[in-house]
Amino acid sequence: MTGAGEWLRTAREERWGILTDLAFAVVWVTLVEVVAYFLEPPTWVYYMLMLAGIVAYFGFVWNVELAIRQQDR
């Protein structure tokens, strides 16, 4: 088990990644809620949209990493 000091150091090093993850999650859930509010889809569609957020997140992260690699070249 790691100590609190090591946990804090890791959190400080990865703070932008954590904030990006949080921002993506908040935006995605907000968009799904807005769509569900106005279109009133069946419950299973709502859950599929939430699950699609996982795929969208990894696509977003992959594209950001590609852009950073291309910029570093």
URFENPE-V867382 format. One line per field, one symbol per residue. phi: phi as a letter, one per 20 degrees, with the letter a starting at -180 (. if undefined). Layout:
phi->???
This chain:
phi->.eeffffffffffdffffffgffffffffffffffffeelffgffgfffffffffffffffffffffffffff
